[in-house]
Amino acid sequence: ILNVEQSPQSLHVQEGDSTNFTCSFPSSNFYALHWYRWETAKSPEALFVMTLNGDEKKKGRISATLNTKEGYSYLYIKGSQPEDSATYLCAFSSDGSARQLTFGSGTQLTVLP
Amino acid sequence: EPEVTQTPSHQVTQMGQEVILRCVPISNHLYFYWYRQILGQKVEFLVSFYNNEISEKSEIFDDQFSVERPDGSNFTLKIRSTKLEDSAMYFCASSERGLSNQPQHFGDGTRLSIL
């Protein structure tokens, strides 16, 4: 059974603060790591797909890094804004089931104005 | 921007009844998926579908479940005889070609409540 863990479970930050959260996943048979942003009552929105060890991706104030050898990815948000409030999900796929995503529980971020 | 659409947004069904959840994937996408999230739990993979066949399925996707692409636009999930534990949010997703660097695009979900 593949286990994907995210920490922290929830996080409150002040507007303007930078923050980061962690996704850990099995380091063997790695295929891809996905990050999604999920606002309440909306669909999960794809942020990044990372496939190579050492990958770094950036989208505006949000960036992510990937370490496949030790099995973790970090998501960073620089200068958090209230509209960044959402649940951030990571999802892992393995070599044998490339399109089957295994999700973590998510990190619920609240940015206080 | 093109999006995945799901209907209905909420379905209430008596235990034992059949239910069909509907999805319209993004038009040029070739791979389709169903996931579910039971309240308070993680999002779980059910099935992937390509070229009119099931590509992968999880242990959850037993004989009670089936998927179909009845025409060129719809993708459906059928649960034959619903159980209380089938109550969950069901998400449809699609991806362009199922390659490793391509995201899966999700719909807003259908909340299924079994009474």
HADDOCK unambig.tbl for C-alpha pairs under 7 A between the chains (distance, minus, plus):
assign (segid A and resid 32 and name CA) (segid B and resid 100 and name CA) 6.20 0.50 0.50
assign (segid A and resid 42 and name CA) (segid B and resid 108 and name CA) 5.32 0.50 0.50
assign (segid A and resid 43 and name CA) (segid B and resid 106 and name CA) 5.76 0.50 0.50
assign (segid A and resid 43 and name CA) (segid B and resid 107 and name CA) 5.31 0.50 0.50
assign (segid A and resid 43 and name CA) (segid B and resid 108 and name CA) 4.19 0.50 0.50
assign (segid A and resid 44 and name CA) (segid B and resid 106 and name CA) 6.00 0.50 0.50
assign (segid A and resid 46 and name CA) (segid B and resid 103 and name CA) 6.24 0.50 0.50
assign (segid A and resid 46 and name CA) (segid B and resid 105 and name CA) 6.77 0.50 0.50
assign (segid A and resid 49 and name CA) (segid B and resid 101 and name CA) 5.70 0.50 0.50
assign (segid A and resid 49 and name CA) (segid B and resid 102 and name CA) 6.62 0.50 0.50
assign (segid A and resid 49 and name CA) (segid B and resid 103 and name CA) 6.17 0.50 0.50
assign (segid A and resid 50 and name CA) (segid B and resid 101 and name CA) 6.67 0.50 0.50
assign (segid A and resid 51 and name CA) (segid B and resid 101 and name CA) 6.62 0.50 0.50
assign (segid A and resid 99 and name CA) (segid B and resid 98 and name CA) 6.51 0.50 0.50
assign (segid A and resid 100 and name CA) (segid B and resid 45 and name CA) 6.32 0.50 0.50
assign (segid A and resid 101 and name CA) (segid B and resid 45 and name CA) 6.37 0.50 0.50
assign (segid A and resid 102 and name CA) (segid B and resid 44 and name CA) 6.71 0.50 0.50
assign (segid A and resid 102 and name CA) (segid B and resid 45 and name CA) 6.83 0.50 0.50
assign (segid A and resid 103 and name CA) (segid B and resid 42 and name CA) 6.42 0.50 0.50
assign (segid A and resid 103 and name CA) (segid B and resid 43 and name CA) 5.87 0.50 0.50
assign (segid A and resid 103 and name CA) (segid B and resid 44 and name CA) 6.94 0.50 0.50
assign (segid A and resid 104 and name CA) (segid B and resid 42 and name CA) 6.39 0.50 0.50
assign (segid A and resid 105 and name CA) (segid B and resid 42 and name CA) 5.15 0.50 0.50
